[in-house]
Amino acid sequence: MSDEHKFWPTQPVKHDPTAEKPHQIIDIEKENVPKKSLPTPAYVKFDVIDQYQSAKLEELTEFLANHYVGDAKGRCRFGYSKEFLTWWLQSQSNNISVGLRIVKSDQLIDEHQKLVEQFSDGELVGYISSVPMNYTFKDLTKPAQSVDFLCIHHELRLQNLAPLLIQEITRRSYKQGIFSAVFTAAFTAKQDKPTIPPMLLTTYYHRLLDPVKLSQCEFCRKPQAMSERDYVQHYKLPYVNSDKAKCVRKMTKQDQEKCCQLLNDFQTRNYKIQQHYTPDLFKKMFRNIDNVIQCYVYEKNGEILGFASFYIVDTQMLAPEIVKLHKYIRNGYFYQYGVKEGQNEIDELTLMTLMTHEMKKQKVDVATCLNIGKNVEIIQKLQMDGGDGKLSYHTFNLDWGTEIKNEDLGIVLV
Ligand SMILES: CC(C)(COP(=O)(O)OP(=O)(O)OC[C@H]1O[C@@H](n2cnc3c(N)ncnc32)[C@H](O)[C@@H]1OP(=O)(O)O)[C@@H](O)C(=O)NCCC(=O)NCCS
């Protein structure tokens, strides 16, 4: 890691991309972890964003809608809905959800007074969250946090508030007895590389479902010589045999236990690193919530042979000339899926083709996935194209001790 980095060299993450051993693992004594929150600069303070308080979730939704990941030119930005954040943050009762709020006071030094001028007292200006999961590598299952939604207000960037949030969530996690984490960082192909050496570098792939809308949103470019009609025809979803299409239905509560087993078995068979779901966690994460997450089963003769899920996140359009036409793009992301072993009825490609049909029925404009796990085999066949968006996977205080290939990875963070 180069000298320009001040924070990450002090952390148990991979420092040298060429090193055989990715990084040093530190032993933590839970008892020695500070009980109180870390000290903050006087102009901010930590605040728990309680995932069970509707008003706080609303505030968080607005904050992320204004400041979370967007393109460099400010023409679009993720728009995670309140319902989505509620689903993710309430998936476990011990999830960590910490914000940074502005503290206004006459006592602040001039430099800080200047920084907070435009804010109101108590305004939310930073956020980080984590969901504890069990990650499995070969026979080893380790609890680790899935860290997500790190965000700092645009006007307070480069003030070292991100490391502060990362260190505070680390402290809170250590207090829970969880000493490792997995996190991702988004960047675009135009930006040269991720901040720190990743465990794995991945690319977003997209299957256009409403190509005309997407080209109007400048998400893709319709070839000039092609008519709109031909463009739509070009992206018409492939036909799936109606006998197979009939076997797809929404997952119900009664299916959850079987689907959990099917998914864990599928992941164990296919991936070196996977998220292992207890029946309890599965039940909370995988259920049907309109506009948030959709789960399906493939059932033949009363037997569940496949399970598939996707989640929905809008991308907000910000460029005025586009907003006039469309306020957002509705994005359907492949989430966890799997098929039962030892049957020839349904394979991953057919299952996920069927999911793109379900997405279309639900007015999703584009199906998206990363080139990880089984997606690697099916993205070309599904007519998915690699986009500008990249996502690097990182581990914190966690060394799998082996090189990870895209097809080895079954972990999906939202
Ligand atoms: C990512 C973000 C929180 C960083 O905040 P910032 O104010 O630019 O960064 P700070 O000055 O506070 O901290 C800089 C440190 O954080 C690190 N950092 C920056 N972005 C990071 C990321 N996505 N993940 C982990 N670390 C990151 C930097 O490398 C730097 O550490 P270093 O000195 O060791 O290199 C901010 O740019 C942001 O909110 N972006 C939009 C949302 C986003 O991209 N979130 C990340 C989720 S994918």
The ligand as a Gaussian input file, in Angstrom:
#p B3LYP/6-31G(d) Opt

LIG

0 1
 C      -16.540000       6.598000       0.748000
 C      -16.643000       7.861000       1.597000
 C      -17.423000       7.553000       2.843000
 C      -15.210000       8.274000       1.977000
 O      -15.304000       9.470000       2.712000
 P      -14.173000      10.584000       2.573000
 O      -14.602000      11.769000       3.318000
 O      -13.860000      10.734000       1.128000
 O      -12.935000       9.899000       3.201000
 P      -12.116000      10.368000       4.481000
 O      -11.291000      11.553000       4.151000
 O      -13.035000      10.540000       5.620000
 O      -11.216000       9.093000       4.730000
 C      -10.271000       8.718000       3.834000
 C       -9.874000       7.294000       4.104000
 O      -10.995000       6.442000       3.862000
 C      -10.656000       5.505000       2.851000
 N      -11.818000       5.218000       1.993000
 C      -12.387000       6.013000       1.071000
 N      -13.409000       5.373000       0.481000
 C      -13.492000       4.165000       1.040000
 C      -14.354000       3.054000       0.865000
 N      -15.351000       3.061000      -0.031000
 N      -14.158000       1.964000       1.614000
 C      -13.148000       1.944000       2.505000
 N      -12.312000       2.955000       2.724000
 C      -12.471000       4.057000       2.003000
 C       -9.561000       6.186000       2.079000
 O       -8.770000       5.254000       1.395000
 C       -8.794000       6.889000       3.152000
 O       -7.935000       6.037000       3.862000
 P       -6.349000       6.016000       3.484000
 O       -5.808000       7.330000       3.902000
 O       -5.756000       4.870000       4.223000
 O       -6.295000       5.826000       2.011000
 C      -17.307000       9.029000       0.810000
 O      -16.541000       9.316000      -0.315000
 C      -18.720000       8.708000       0.398000
 O      -19.645000       8.861000       1.172000
 N      -18.894000       8.284000      -0.877000
 C      -20.209000       7.916000      -1.389000
 C      -20.651000       6.606000      -0.809000
 C      -19.655000       5.483000      -1.009000
 O      -18.988000       5.397000      -2.022000
 N      -19.577000       4.597000      -0.009000
 C      -18.724000       3.447000      -0.033000
 C      -19.563000       2.246000      -0.170000
 S      -19.223000       1.354000      -1.619000

